[in-house]
Amino acid sequence: MKLENQATCMFSTVELVVLYCRIATATWCVVRSEASREVLQAALDYACGTRADCGSLQLFGLCFLPNTIYAHASYAFNRYYMR
């Protein structure tokens, strides 16, 4: 698995948050492990409040588990950039 910075997968208001993994033909936006919870929460709120459909992150949603800010933010950022 190759990890690289990807400018098109970055929130302009949030630094050091997103990487992309390219495996075969698929690309995902995922959270960097060093990102702070506060920065991630603000970016998650922005992504879910604008373009990302975050319904699957709600309690009992298909992607609610694991229930961590890192998992939820990765899902939301990926949904944001796939739209």
Secondary structure, 3 states (H helix, E strand, C coil): CEEECCHHHCCCCCCCCEEEEEECCEEEEEECCCCCHHHHHHHHHHHHHCCCCCHHHCCCCCCCCCCCHHHHHHHHHHHHHHC
